[in-house]
């Protein structure tokens, strides 16, 4: 089924479907419900049971990384000025 026809069927814009597929947009609960109805899937099937929850290591804090990069750049600039 073409994206446009599918989007009409579930009541969203074709661009919404495209952004969701490209992982450029999060899915609202309403849209998720419509997708589940269209695919005849229970929403609970999309989420693992409590005993099978996976634990992922914390992601690196981007603010810390950015601050470290700025500090390194300042040090580099200061050393270049000394030469």
C-alpha positions, 0 to 999 in steps of 0.5 A: 500500500502506498504511503499516502493511502496508508496515511489516509487510512490511519488519519495522519499526513503522509509526511508524518509516516515518512518522518516516522519511518526515517526516525525523524519523528517520535510517534504520539500515543494516538498515532501508535494506537492507529498503527496498531489497529492497522497492523492488527497488533496489540500495543502491549506486544510492542513493549517487553514484560517487566521481567524481560526489560533490558538494561542499557549502559548510560549514554555519554553525556553530550554536555560533558563531551562538549565542555571537554572539547571546548577546554581542549581547544582553549588549551591548544590555542593557548599553547599555539599562542606561546609558540 
